[in-house]
Amino acid sequence: MATSGAVGEGYSGLNGIVSETEHKIMTDLPAELLEYILCFPVLKHVDICNVSCSCKRLHDVCHGRGKVWGHQYKLRWPRLQKHYRQNECCDWLKEYRTRHTVGLQIRRTVVSISKRFFTEVPCVGQVLGDSFAEIESLGAPEHFCEDELLSILNSDRRKSLTLKYYAKKILYFLRQQNILRSLKMFLEQPAEQQSALEGAVLVDQYCNPLADVSLDGISSQLEEITDKVKKMLRMKNSSHPSLRVTQGDCFAVEDFELERQVVVALNAVLYEQLQYKGNECDYYNPLNSYIHQVLLRRTGIPISLSVLYMTLARKLGVQLEPVNFPNHFLLRWCQHQRGSGDIYDFVYIDAFGKGKQLTAKECEYLIGHQVTADYYSAISTTEVLLRMVGNLLNIGKRGEGNEKSYQLLRDSLDLYLTINPDNVQYLLLQARLYFHLGIWPEKVLDILQHIQALDPSQHGAVGYLVQHTLEHIQHKKQPVEPEVKRRSAAEHVEVQYSVGLIMKHKRSGYNCVIYGWDPKCTMSQEWITTMRVHQLSSGANQPFYNVLVQDGTCRYAAQENLEPHSAPLEIAHPEVGRYFSEFHDSHYVANEELQTRYPEDMAETLGTVRDLYHRLTPSSGQASGQQESPKGPGGSSQDQKSQENKEAMPL
C-alpha cells in the first residue's frame, strides 16, 4: 500500500483499484483555512509579505482588511488592542505600516536627543519641536508614539539605558501635555459641574504621568469604601435612604438626623476600620497630596483627606463644602437652612483630625489665632485646586535643590499657571527657575514678555532676566567643543579609576558609579573650605571623581575616599542612562557621548574589572586593584558640576 504524501499524490485502495490522481495545491484550500494557516504565531510580517507576493490567490487572502494582517498587528503590538472595538474591521495593513513608521521615527528622535543634549539639562518640550512635527505629519494617533516609547522602556532591564533615559523623558512630557489639555477642558466646565475629586486626580496624574492613575480607578476604590459605609449604616438604620443610592445617582439627604447617621458611619469606617489618619510625622511629603497615594498609604494632609471625605459624603447624600481655612483645610456642614451665610450655622469637620467636628470658635483654637468671617466661606473647586497645587509648590521650594525637587517645582508651576495664568508672582518664579536651570531660554523670554504686559512695575527684574537670557541664547549659537580627557596624558598619571566602575565610599559607605573625573579638584575655594577638603591627606591636590550615588544624588568624591566595590551591583540612579548604555554584570558601559569625552577609559575599565573580579584568587585581584592604571581624560564639564548636589562631608 502506497504511503500518502503531498496533496495530489495517488494511492491504492483495498480492492486494488488505483484512484484517479488529483493534482491539488495549497492555493486550492478554502480561504478560511489559508487564513488559519497564515495566522500561525511563527510567521512574521516579512513572511506574510513574501507569501502575498507569490500569487494572486494568496495576495487576495492577505488583503489589508483581512484576518492575516489583523493577527500580525495584534501579535506585534498587543497594548494597542484597547484602542479598537472588538471585531472592528479596519485596514490592518495600513495600521501596521503607520505604526511601524512611527516606531522608526520615535527611535530616531530619541537617539538624536541623546547626541544633542548630553551636556545640557534636557528640556524635552524645547527639543521635540522639529522631530515631532515630522511624526505629526504622518497623521498617526498619539497612542502609537506612546506604545513605541513603552516598548523601549520595557526592553531588557540592563541594556539600552540611554535610549530608555530619553524615552522616559519624552513619555513624561507627552503624557503631561495630554493631561494639561484635559485640565483646561475641566476648567471650562460650569463651576457646579466641576468635581473636586476629578480635579485632584488631574493634579495627581500631571505630577505622576508615568504612574497608573485614572479617575475610573480612583472612583472604583471610593465605591468600595462607600459600600463599607453603607454596611455600617445598615446596621444602625436598615431603612436609611442612602442605602438605596446606586453609583452615579445625584441624591441629597434632607433630614439632619439622617445626615448625622451618615457622618457617624463614615467616621467609623474611614478612621476606625480603615485606619486613615493625618500624616503628622511626614507632613511635607508630596505623596500626601496625591489622591492615589492617599488611598494607598491611608494618610494625607488636610486638603487631600478633605477631598476624599467630601466625595464619600456626597456619594451618600450629605452635602459638605470645602473651606479655605488658613494653615488647615476644613469642610463645613450646614446645621440649619441651606444657603445660610452665618458662620455659626455650620459645623466644621477636620478630616485630618479623624473627622472631628468643630464650632467656628474651635477652628480658631486649631490654628492659634483669630480670623475674619471670610475664611469660613465655602470655596469653588478651582480654589481647592489652587490650594492643593500651592502646597506642592511650597514643598518644591523647600526642596534640596536636586532634580526631584526641581521637577516638582516645575510641575506645580505648570499646574498653577494653567489654572491662574496671570499670576505675576509665579510667572516670575517660573522664568527664574528656567533661567537657573539653563533650559528653554526662548520660553523664558515669552514668560518675561507676558509679565511685562501684566505688570510694567516688574521692569527691573524682567530687564535683568531678558539681558542674561539673550546672552545665553547667543552663547548656545557658538557651541564649545567638549573637553576630551585622555588617560595617557602626563597630567593624568595619578588618576587610578575610570568611568563605569562601581565604587564604594570608604567613609560614608555609599555605593556609586564613576561618570567623570578631574586630575585635581576643580571646585571653588569656597566649596573646598566648606567641604573641609584640607582635612584629607592629599587635600585638593588629588584626582576627584563625579559619581552617581545609589540614593539618587550626584557627588564629587576624592580618590583617597573611594575603593572598587567588592561585589558590584546596579546603581539605581535616575541619571544612569544619561551616561551609560548598559550594565554588564560588574561595571557600566559608557555610552557614545561619554566615550567621546573619555576615549581611553573603556579599555581601562575592562582591564580593571578583569583584574578585580575575574582572577582565580582573591589576593591577586586585590593586589591588582592597588595598581595605578594608565591615566586618561574624560568627563563632565564645569557646567555639569554646577548642577550637581555636592557631598556635604569631608571628601
PAGULUM-393860 format. One line per 3 residues: number of its first residue (from 0); their letters; for each residue x, y, z of C-alpha. Coordinates in Angstrom, 1 decimal, decimal comma. Layout:
BEGIN
NUM> a> X/Y/Z  ...
***
This chain:
BEGIN
0> mat> 0,0/0,0/0,0  1,4/3,3/-1,0  2,1/5,9/1,7
3> sga> 0,2/9,1/1,3  2,4/12,2/0,7  1,8/15,6/-0,7
6> vge> -1,6/16,7/-1,8  -2,2/15,3/-5,3  -0,2/12,0/-4,7
9> gys> -2,2/8,9/-5,8  -3,0/6,0/-3,5  -4,1/2,3/-3,8
12> gln> -7,4/1,2/-2,4  -8,0/-2,2/-0,7  -9,7/-3,5/-3,7
15> giv> -6,5/-2,8/-5,8  -8,2/-0,1/-7,8  -5,9/2,9/-8,1
18> set> -7,8/6,2/-7,6  -7,6/8,9/-10,0  -4,7/11,2/-9,1
21> ehk> -5,9/14,6/-8,0  -3,5/17,5/-8,7  -4,3/19,8/-5,7
24> imt> -2,0/22,6/-4,4  -2,1/24,8/-1,3  -3,9/27,6/-3,0
27> dlp> -6,9/25,3/-3,7  -7,7/25,3/0,0  -10,6/27,4/1,2
30> ael> -9,8/31,0/2,2  -10,7/30,4/5,8  -8,2/27,5/6,1
33> ley> -5,5/29,6/4,4  -6,1/32,4/6,8  -5,8/29,9/9,7
36> ilc> -2,5/28,6/8,4  -1,1/32,1/7,8  -2,0/33,2/11,4
39> fpv> 0,4/30,7/12,9  2,5/32,6/15,5  5,8/31,5/13,9
42> lkh> 5,1/33,6/10,9  6,3/37,2/11,0  5,3/40,2/8,9
45> vdi> 8,1/39,6/6,5  6,8/36,1/5,8  3,3/37,4/5,1
48> cnv> 4,7/40,0/2,7  6,6/37,2/0,9  3,6/34,9/0,8
51> scs> 1,3/37,7/-0,5  3,7/38,4/-3,4  3,8/34,8/-4,6
54> ckr> 0,5/34,7/-6,4  -2,8/36,5/-6,8  -4,7/33,9/-4,7
57> lhd> -2,5/34,4/-1,7  -2,3/38,1/-2,3  -6,1/38,3/-2,0
60> vch> -6,1/36,1/1,2  -3,6/38,6/2,7  -5,6/41,7/1,9
63> grg> -5,3/44,6/4,3  -8,6/44,3/6,0  -8,4/40,5/6,5
66> kvw> -7,6/38,3/9,4  -4,0/37,7/8,5  -2,8/41,3/8,8
69> ghq> -5,1/41,8/11,8  -3,4/38,9/13,5  0,1/40,3/12,7
72> ykl> -0,9/43,7/14,1  -2,3/42,3/17,3  0,6/39,9/17,8
75> rwp> 3,3/42,6/17,5  1,5/45,4/19,4  -0,8/43,8/21,9
78> rlq> -1,1/47,0/24,1  -2,8/48,8/21,2  -5,8/46,5/21,2
81> khy> -7,7/48,6/23,8  -7,9/51,4/21,2  -10,1/49,2/18,9
84> rqn> -13,6/47,9/19,3  -14,0/44,1/19,4  -14,2/42,6/15,9
87> ecc> -13,6/46,1/14,4  -12,9/45,9/10,7  -10,2/48,3/9,5
90> dwl> -7,2/48,4/7,2  -4,8/46,5/9,3  -2,0/46,6/6,8
93> key> -2,2/50,4/6,7  -2,3/50,5/10,5  0,7/48,2/10,6
96> rtr> 2,7/50,3/8,2  1,8/53,5/10,0  2,7/52,1/13,5
99> htv> 6,0/50,7/12,1  6,9/54,0/10,5  6,1/55,9/13,7
102> glq> 8,2/53,5/15,7  11,2/54,1/13,5  10,8/57,9/13,7
105> irr> 10,4/57,8/17,5  13,7/55,8/17,9  15,5/58,3/15,6
108> tvv> 14,1/61,1/17,7  15,3/59,6/21,0  18,8/58,9/19,6
111> sis> 19,1/62,4/18,3  18,2/63,9/21,6  20,9/61,9/23,3
114> krf> 23,5/63,2/20,9  22,4/66,9/21,0  21,7/67,4/24,7
117> fte> 24,2/65,2/26,6  26,0/68,2/28,2  22,8/70,2/29,0
120> vpc> 19,8/69,7/31,3  17,4/68,3/28,7  14,1/70,1/28,5
123> vgq> 12,0/67,8/26,3  9,4/70,4/25,4  12,2/72,6/24,0
126> vlg> 13,8/69,9/21,8  11,0/67,9/20,4  9,6/70,6/18,1
129> dsf> 11,1/69,6/14,7  11,2/65,9/15,4  7,6/65,6/16,5
132> aei> 6,4/67,9/13,6  7,7/65,1/11,3  5,8/62,5/13,3
135> esl> 2,6/64,5/13,4  2,8/64,9/9,6  2,3/61,1/9,4
138> gap> -1,3/61,6/10,7  -0,8/58,8/13,3  -2,7/58,7/16,6
141> ehf> -0,8/59,7/19,7  -1,0/56,3/21,2  1,3/54,9/18,5
144> ced> 4,0/57,2/19,9  3,3/56,2/23,4  3,3/52,5/22,6
147> ell> 6,8/52,7/20,9  8,2/54,6/24,0  6,7/51,9/26,3
150> sil> 8,3/49,2/24,1  11,7/50,9/24,6  11,2/51,2/28,3
153> nsd> 10,0/47,5/28,7  13,0/46,0/26,9  15,9/44,3/28,6
156> rrk> 16,4/46,0/32,0  20,2/46,2/31,8  20,5/47,3/28,2
159> slt> 19,7/50,3/26,0  19,9/52,5/29,2  20,5/55,8/27,3
162> lky> 17,6/55,1/24,9  15,4/54,4/27,9  16,6/57,5/29,7
165> yak> 15,4/59,8/26,9  12,3/57,7/26,0  11,2/58,1/29,6
168> kil> 11,6/61,9/29,4  9,6/62,1/26,2  6,8/59,8/27,5
171> yfl> 6,7/62,0/30,7  6,4/65,1/28,5  3,7/63,7/26,1
174> rqq> 1,5/62,5/28,9  1,8/65,8/30,7  0,7/67,6/27,6
177> nil> -2,4/65,4/27,3  -3,2/65,9/31,0  -2,9/69,7/30,6
180> rsl> -5,4/69,6/27,8  -7,8/67,6/30,0  -7,3/70,1/32,8
183> kmf> -8,1/73,1/30,6  -11,3/71,3/29,4  -12,2/70,6/33,0
186> leq> -11,7/74,3/34,0  -14,0/75,4/31,1  -16,9/73,4/32,6
189> pae> -19,5/75,3/34,7  -18,4/75,6/38,3  -21,4/73,4/39,5
192> qqs> -20,3/70,6/37,2  -16,6/70,5/38,4  -15,7/67,7/40,8
195> ale> -13,0/68,2/43,4  -12,1/64,6/43,0  -11,6/64,8/39,2
198> gav> -9,5/67,9/39,7  -7,4/66,2/42,4  -6,9/63,2/40,0
201> lvd> -5,7/65,5/37,2  -3,2/67,1/39,6  -2,0/63,7/40,6
204> qyc> -1,7/62,5/37,0  0,3/65,6/36,0  2,8/65,1/38,8
207> npl> 3,0/61,3/38,2  2,5/60,9/34,5  4,2/57,5/34,4
210> adv> 2,1/56,1/37,2  -1,2/54,1/36,5  -3,6/56,7/37,8
213> sld> -7,1/57,2/36,4  -10,4/58,7/37,5  -12,1/55,4/37,0
216> gis> -9,6/53,5/39,1  -9,9/56,1/42,0  -13,7/56,2/41,7
219> sql> -13,8/52,4/42,0  -11,7/52,5/45,2  -14,1/55,1/46,6
222> eei> -17,1/52,9/45,7  -15,6/50,1/47,8  -15,3/52,5/50,8
225> tdk> -18,9/53,7/50,2  -20,1/50,1/50,3  -18,4/49,6/53,7
228> vkk> -20,1/52,8/55,0  -23,5/51,5/53,7  -22,9/48,2/55,5
231> mlr> -22,2/50,1/58,7  -25,2/52,3/58,1  -27,5/49,3/57,5
234> mkn> -26,6/48,0/61,0  -27,9/51,3/62,6  -30,8/52,1/60,3
237> ssh> -31,8/49,5/57,7  -34,3/51,9/56,1  -31,9/54,8/55,6
240> psl> -32,4/56,4/52,2  -28,7/56,4/51,4  -28,8/52,6/51,2
243> rvt> -31,0/52,9/48,1  -28,5/55,1/46,3  -26,7/53,5/43,3
246> qgd> -23,5/54,6/41,7  -23,9/57,8/39,7  -27,1/58,9/41,3
249> cfa> -27,5/62,5/42,3  -29,1/62,4/45,8  -29,3/64,6/48,9
252> ved> -30,5/63,6/52,3  -32,8/66,3/53,7  -33,2/65,3/57,3
255> fel> -30,4/66,4/59,7  -30,6/63,2/61,8  -30,2/61,0/58,7
258> erq> -27,2/63,2/57,7  -25,7/62,7/61,2  -26,0/58,9/60,8
261> vvv> -24,1/59,0/57,6  -21,3/61,1/59,1  -21,0/58,8/62,1
264> aln> -20,8/55,7/59,9  -18,3/57,4/57,6  -16,0/58,3/60,5
267> avl> -16,3/54,8/61,9  -15,3/53,2/58,6  -12,6/55,7/57,5
270> yeq> -10,8/56,3/60,7  -11,5/53,2/62,9  -12,0/50,4/60,4
273> lqy> -9,6/51,5/57,6  -7,3/53,5/59,9  -7,0/56,6/57,8
276> kgn> -5,1/59,4/59,5  -3,3/62,7/59,0  0,4/62,4/58,3
279> ecd> 1,8/64,4/61,1  5,3/62,7/61,1  6,0/63,4/57,4
282> yyn> 3,7/66,3/56,7  5,7/67,9/53,8  6,0/64,7/51,7
285> pln> 4,4/65,4/48,3  2,9/61,9/48,3  0,4/63,3/50,9
288> syi> -1,1/65,5/48,1  -1,6/62,7/45,5  -5,0/61,1/45,8
291> hqv> -3,9/57,7/44,6  -1,1/57,7/47,3  -3,6/58,8/50,0
294> llr> -5,7/55,8/49,2  -2,7/53,5/49,0  -1,0/54,7/52,2
297> rtg> -4,2/55,7/54,0  -2,7/59,0/55,1  -2,5/62,6/53,9
300> ipi> -2,7/66,3/54,7  -5,9/68,2/55,5  -6,8/69,2/51,9
303> sls> -6,3/65,7/50,3  -8,2/64,0/53,2  -11,0/66,6/52,9
306> vly> -11,4/65,9/49,2  -11,7/62,2/50,0  -14,1/62,8/52,9
309> mtl> -16,3/65,2/51,0  -16,6/62,9/47,9  -17,6/60,0/50,1
312> ark> -20,2/62,0/52,0  -21,7/63,3/48,8  -22,0/59,8/47,4
315> lgv> -24,1/59,0/50,5  -26,3/62,2/50,1  -24,6/64,5/52,6
318> qle> -23,5/67,9/51,0  -20,3/69,2/52,6  -18,5/72,3/51,4
321> pvn> -14,7/73,0/51,2  -13,4/75,8/53,5  -10,1/77,5/52,7
324> fpn> -9,2/78,0/56,3  -5,6/79,3/56,8  -3,0/76,6/57,6
327> hfl> -5,6/73,9/58,0  -8,1/73,0/55,3  -11,6/72,2/56,6
330> lrw> -15,1/71,1/55,5  -18,3/72,7/56,6  -21,7/71,0/57,3
333> cqh> -24,8/73,2/57,4  -26,9/72,5/60,6  -29,8/74,9/59,6
336> qrg> -31,4/76,2/56,5  -29,3/75,7/53,4  -27,8/78,8/51,9
339> sgd> -27,2/80,4/55,3  -24,4/83,0/55,5  -24,0/82,8/59,2
342> iyd> -20,7/81,0/60,1  -22,3/79,8/63,4  -25,0/77,8/61,4
345> fvy> -22,3/75,4/60,4  -20,3/72,6/62,0  -16,7/72,4/60,7
348> ida> -15,2/69,0/60,0  -11,5/68,3/60,4  -10,8/65,4/58,0
351> fgk> -7,1/65,5/59,1  -8,2/65,1/62,7  -10,2/61,9/62,2
354> gkq> -13,4/63,7/61,3  -13,6/65,8/64,5  -16,5/68,3/64,4
357> lta> -15,7/71,9/65,5  -17,5/75,1/66,1  -16,4/78,3/64,5
360> kec> -14,6/79,3/67,7  -12,8/75,9/68,0  -11,5/76,4/64,5
363> eyl> -9,5/79,4/65,7  -8,1/77,3/68,5  -6,9/74,9/65,9
366> igh> -4,6/77,5/64,3  -3,9/79,6/67,4  -5,3/82,9/66,2
369> qvt> -8,5/84,7/65,2  -9,6/85,1/61,6  -12,3/87,1/59,8
372> ady> -15,6/85,5/58,8  -14,4/85,4/55,1  -12,2/82,5/56,0
375> ysa> -15,2/80,4/56,9  -16,8/80,7/53,5  -17,2/77,9/51,0
378> ist> -14,8/78,0/48,0  -15,1/76,7/44,5  -13,4/73,6/43,0
381> tev> -10,9/75,9/41,2  -9,9/77,4/44,5  -9,5/73,9/46,0
384> llr> -7,1/73,0/43,2  -5,1/76,2/43,6  -4,6/75,5/47,2
387> mvg> -3,6/71,9/46,5  -1,1/72,9/43,8  0,1/75,7/46,0
390> nll> 1,0/73,1/48,7  3,1/71,2/46,2  4,7/74,4/45,0
393> nig> 5,8/75,2/48,5  7,2/71,7/49,0  9,2/72,1/45,8
396> krg> 10,6/75,5/47,0  11,5/73,8/50,3  13,4/71,1/48,4
399> egn> 17,1/70,4/48,5  17,8/71,7/45,0  18,1/68,3/43,4
402> eks> 16,5/67,1/40,3  13,5/65,7/42,1  12,6/69,0/43,9
405> yql> 13,2/71,0/40,7  10,8/68,6/38,8  8,1/69,1/41,5
408> lrd> 8,6/72,8/41,3  8,3/72,8/37,5  5,2/70,6/37,5
411> sld> 3,4/72,5/40,2  4,2/75,9/38,5  2,8/74,5/35,2
414> lyl> -0,4/73,4/37,0  -0,8/76,7/38,9  -0,3/78,8/35,8
417> tin> -2,7/76,7/33,8  -5,4/77,4/36,5  -4,3/81,0/37,1
420> pdn> -2,3/82,1/34,1  -1,9/85,8/35,1  -0,3/85,3/38,5
423> vqy> 2,8/87,6/38,1  4,5/86,2/41,2  4,5/82,6/39,9
426> lll> 5,2/83,7/36,3  8,4/85,4/37,6  9,3/82,3/39,6
429> qar> 8,9/80,1/36,6  11,1/82,4/34,5  13,7/82,4/37,2
432> lyf> 13,6/78,6/37,6  14,1/78,0/33,9  16,9/80,6/33,8
435> hlg> 18,6/79,0/36,8  18,4/75,5/35,2  19,6/76,9/31,9
438> iwp> 16,7/75,4/29,9  14,3/76,7/27,3  15,5/80,3/27,0
441> ekv> 13,0/81,1/24,3  10,2/80,2/26,7  11,8/82,4/29,4
444> ldi> 11,6/85,4/27,0  7,9/84,6/26,3  7,1/84,5/30,0
447> lqh> 9,0/87,7/30,7  7,1/89,5/27,9  3,8/88,3/29,4
450> iqa> 4,9/89,6/32,9  5,8/93,0/31,4  2,4/93,3/29,8
453> ldp> 0,6/92,3/33,1  2,7/94,4/35,4  5,1/97,1/34,0
456> sqh> 6,4/97,8/37,5  8,4/94,5/37,2  10,6/96,0/34,5
459> gav> 13,7/95,8/36,8  13,6/92,1/37,4  12,3/91,5/33,8
462> gyl> 15,1/93,5/32,2  17,8/91,7/34,1  16,5/88,3/33,1
465> vqh> 15,9/89,3/29,5  19,5/90,6/29,2  21,1/87,4/30,6
468> tle> 18,7/85,1/28,7  19,7/86,7/25,4  23,3/86,2/26,3
471> hiq> 22,5/82,5/27,0  20,9/82,2/23,6  23,8/83,8/21,9
474> hkk> 26,2/81,6/23,8  24,3/78,5/22,6  24,8/79,6/19,0
477> qpv> 28,6/79,2/19,5  28,9/75,7/20,9  32,1/74,9/22,7
480> epe> 33,8/71,6/21,7  33,6/69,2/24,7  36,8/68,7/26,7
483> vkr> 38,5/65,4/25,9  40,5/63,7/28,7  42,9/61,0/27,7
486> rsa> 44,4/58,8/30,4  47,7/58,7/28,6  48,3/62,4/29,1
489> aeh> 51,1/63,1/31,6  49,0/65,3/33,8  46,6/62,4/34,4
492> vev> 49,2/60,0/35,7  47,7/59,9/39,2  44,1/59,0/38,1
495> qys> 43,6/55,4/39,3  39,9/54,8/38,4  37,9/55,1/35,2
498> vgl> 34,3/55,8/34,2  31,9/52,9/34,6  33,5/51,4/37,7
501> imk> 31,2/50,6/40,6  32,8/52,1/43,8  32,2/52,3/47,5
504> hkr> 32,9/55,4/49,6  35,2/54,4/52,4  33,8/56,9/55,0
507> sgy> 30,2/57,3/54,1  29,7/53,7/52,9  27,5/54,7/49,9
510> ncv> 27,7/52,8/46,6  28,2/54,7/43,4  29,4/54,6/39,7
513> iyg> 32,0/56,9/38,2  30,9/59,1/35,3  33,7/61,6/35,2
516> wdp> 37,0/62,7/36,8  39,4/65,5/37,1  43,2/65,2/37,9
519> kct> 42,8/67,8/40,6  39,8/69,3/42,5  38,3/71,9/40,2
522> msq> 35,7/73,3/42,6  35,8/76,9/44,0  37,9/77,7/47,1
525> ewi> 34,7/78,4/49,0  33,4/74,8/48,2  36,8/73,3/49,2
528> ttm> 36,7/75,1/52,5  33,0/74,3/53,2  33,6/70,6/52,4
531> rvh> 36,8/70,5/54,6  38,8/69,1/51,8  42,0/70,3/53,6
534> qls> 41,4/67,5/56,2  42,1/64,9/53,6  45,7/63,5/53,5
537> sga> 46,2/64,7/49,9  43,8/67,7/50,1  42,5/69,1/46,9
540> nqp> 45,7/68,1/45,1  44,5/64,6/44,0  42,0/63,2/41,5
543> fyn> 38,3/63,9/42,2  35,5/61,8/40,6  32,0/62,7/39,6
546> vlv> 29,8/59,8/40,9  26,2/58,8/40,7  25,2/57,6/44,2
549> qdg> 22,6/54,9/45,0  20,5/57,4/46,9  19,9/59,5/43,8
552> tcr> 22,4/62,2/44,4  25,4/63,3/42,3  28,7/63,9/44,3
555> yaa> 32,2/64,9/43,8  34,5/62,5/45,7  38,2/62,4/46,4
558> qen> 40,2/59,5/45,1  41,5/58,5/48,6  37,9/58,1/49,8
561> lep> 36,9/55,7/47,0  37,6/52,0/46,5  36,3/49,4/44,0
564> hsa> 33,2/47,7/45,3  33,8/44,1/46,4  30,5/42,9/44,9
567> ple> 29,5/45,3/42,1  25,8/46,0/41,8  23,5/48,2/39,7
570> iah> 23,2/51,8/40,9  19,5/52,8/40,9  20,1/56,5/40,0
573> pev> 17,7/58,3/37,6  20,7/59,8/35,6  22,5/56,5/34,9
576> gry> 21,1/56,3/31,4  22,4/59,8/30,5  25,9/58,5/30,7
579> fse> 25,8/54,7/30,3  24,3/52,4/27,7  24,4/49,1/29,6
582> fhd> 25,1/47,4/32,9  27,5/44,5/32,3  27,4/42,4/35,5
585> shy> 30,4/44,2/37,2  30,5/47,6/35,5  28,7/50,1/33,4
588> van> 29,4/50,6/29,7  29,8/54,3/28,8  27,5/55,5/26,0
591> eel> 28,9/57,0/22,8  28,7/60,6/24,2  30,7/59,7/27,4
594> qtr> 33,2/57,7/25,5  33,9/60,7/23,2  35,0/62,6/26,3
597> ype> 36,9/59,7/27,9  38,1/57,8/24,8  40,6/55,7/26,7
600> dma> 38,6/54,8/29,8  36,6/51,9/28,4  39,7/49,8/27,9
603> etl> 40,9/50,7/31,3  37,6/49,8/32,9  37,6/46,4/31,2
606> gtv> 41,2/45,8/32,4  40,3/46,8/36,0  37,2/44,6/36,0
609> rdl> 39,2/41,6/34,7  41,9/42,1/37,4  39,5/42,7/40,2
612> yhr> 36,7/40,2/39,6  37,9/37,6/37,2  41,1/36,4/38,8
615> ltp> 41,1/32,9/40,3  42,5/34,0/43,7  41,1/36,9/45,7
618> ssg> 44,5/38,1/46,7  45,7/38,6/43,2  42,6/40,6/42,4
621> qas> 43,1/42,8/45,4  46,7/43,4/44,6  45,7/44,4/41,1
624> gqq> 43,2/46,8/42,4  46,1/48,7/44,2  48,0/49,3/41,0
627> esp> 47,8/52,7/39,2  46,2/52,4/35,9  47,1/54,4/32,8
630> kgp> 45,6/57,8/33,3  43,3/59,4/30,9  40,9/62,2/30,2
633> ggs> 37,2/62,4/30,2  34,2/63,6/31,7  32,0/66,2/32,9
636> sqd> 32,2/69,9/32,2  32,2/72,6/34,8  28,5/73,3/33,8
639> qks> 27,6/69,8/34,8  29,3/70,1/38,1  27,5/73,3/39,0
642> qen> 24,1/71,4/38,6  25,1/68,7/41,0  24,4/68,3/44,7
645> kea> 27,9/68,1/46,1  28,8/65,9/49,1  28,4/67,7/52,4
648> mpl> 31,1/65,8/54,3  34,9/65,8/54,2  35,8/64,1/50,9
***
